[in-house]
Amino acid sequence: MSSTQARIGCGAGFAADRIEPAVDLVDRGGLDVIALECLGERTVSLAALRKLSDPRGGYDPMLRKRMSALLEPLNRTGTRLVTNAGAADPVEAARMVRALGAELGVPTTAAAVTGDDVLDRVDLSAPAWEDGAPLESHGEIVSANAYIGADALLPALRGPAPVVIAGRAADPSLFLAPLAHLLDWEADDWERMAAGTLVGHLLECAGQVTGGYFADPGRKPVPGLARLGYPIAEVGRQGGAVITKPPGTGGRVDRMTVAEQLTYEVTDPRAYLTPDVSLDISAVEVSDHGGDRVAVRGARGRNRPQELKVSVGYRAGFRGEGEISYAGRGALDRARLAAEIVRERLGDALPRLRADVVGHSALHGEALAEGAQPYECRLRVAGLAGSQAAAEAVGEEVSALYTSGPAGGGGLRVGTTEVVGVLSTTVPRERVETGVVVFEGNAAE
Amino acid sequence: MNIRLYDLAHARAGDKGNLITVAVIPYEPARYPLLCSALTPERVADHLAERIAGDVVRHRLDNLPALIFVCPRAADDTVTTSLFLDAHGKSLSSALLELEFEVADEGAPATGGA
């Protein structure tokens, strides 16, 4: 069933991404497969928390809305879909998609990829990568998910299900797996694994390679950003690829946008590690063909890591926040005075506390803001506490600035949220057993 | 003369675990050697000192060309537990482009891309 070329698109680059560009990709992209990357490092932990209180809360809360828009065009065009939006519960997500298909009159078989949940088999006394302290010493552990790869997705792709839903599959693997399936690549063909992983890396943030997160008016203009088109890769059997986007959409695909995405979140360009391969991008050649078409080739690959990375979620307390704005002459001094007042009133109650002046120095500190006098600015106070009540004190003291703080404060916002922290460790491959659960579109619920 | 990195290069920041990455890409590949000599890891660490913690590692991508700076963050400043407004550090690309350095006068700034 191998082809000489595969067309794959990316219809979502994060959990809250827009839906319309994905529908357009399926309608007009001539795709074999569309992938939706919907899972950040902590998204799966938050989903695990939701699942504790709601048995159907374990998958991406936007998945139903996404699939409501996509099932009909997927069915009409014969496009397959691969996603990690199953989050903490891919089985329940696949069951929902099957039921949704029946409801919409588009019977759909959905396959769930299981096995990334390793909470029962990860060593919680092992040191966290981040600080070397034992994982379990950080707080109550709520989730542990291994980054599973193309080998976990392929059995589902070899079956008939047009929709394949995983949990913590690694982002590039969502692209590599369908490419390997369509182009008959072997799992130990490291050059091909590297080529497919490079395509996945370039596409996984969706609009970030087609002109999203790029525009700087007057300096780096992007046409039609409101109508940004999402990316398509045309991938050859040897692994060379052309990155492009649907005609008539906004955005730009050129050497500059591809270079920014190629280098994005890369901590070692000679060893970008995924469950599938160690990718070396140092010899990648980027050729701008014009007309929103950029060719990439030259990815190198080496043997995949023997251990799989695991994201471990733990309850890290509560974050209390409060914001209030000041304007006009002396705005900055009044915001700073307000910060001092809040600090003094909160005293030692919150050992972890920040007060920043938004519009001045909140993003990068005082040195780069030196001498600037904003017309308006906003005090932001944030503190982390072990209990919700202790965290709420931040908002209470910022609120009190109305009547007992500097002159002219306005636009108060306060809030408290539970914080789920994420730590990293590894698990030996052989301890992770992945599987596939298929929900037949024509079978009864 | 002094030149601002913003006039020579574009940048994108990202995060992975407790690291922030900032990639710097010259508008004109001919300016890459100048960036390599001006943007030492020490210089970048000093410039971003209020947001990062510790030594910066620099990777050269001569082929592209581009530089990638890998910046550590404080132990209690992970993306999920950070108290910074920009918990990811995504805006650090703009901070780095503010960096100014000395060049010989013949090196007039490039006028940019697109």
Interface residues (C-beta under 8 A of the other chain):
Chain A: E41 R42 W129 E130 D131 Y213 F214 D216 R219 K220 P221 R252 D254 M256 A259 E260 Q261 L262 T263 Y264 E265 V266 T267 D268 P269 R270 I281 S282 A283 V284 E285 V286 G298 A316 R319 R352 L353 R354 D356 V358 A362 L363 H364 G365 E366 A367 L368 R380 A382 G383 L384 V419 V420 G421 V422 S424
Chain B: Y6 H10 A11 R12 G14 D15 K16 G17 N18 L19 T21 A23 I25 L48 A49 E50 R51 H59 L61 D62 N63 L64 A66 I68 V70 A75 D76 T78 V79 T80 T81 L83 F84 L85 D86 S91 L92 S94 A95 E98 G112 G113 A114
